[in-house]
Amino acid sequence: MAKIEIKGSPEELERVATFLANNNIKFDVVNDYGNHSLEDLDKYADLINKFSATVPEK
């Protein structure tokens, strides 16, 4: 399996994840365990929760 890594702000990640979900492309949003601000950590956690529920079954 190959991977694409998206680097950027939570807002950029959400744009990409929304595009993928709208086009029925299977993907996972995973924690990168990076050094992020507390505000960004909350945003990333929200994205993981939002898109883990909408990802089509593999």
Secondary structure, DSSP 4 states (H G I P E B T S, - for coil): -------S-HHHHHHHHHHHHHTT-------------HHHHHHHHHHHHHHHTTSPP-
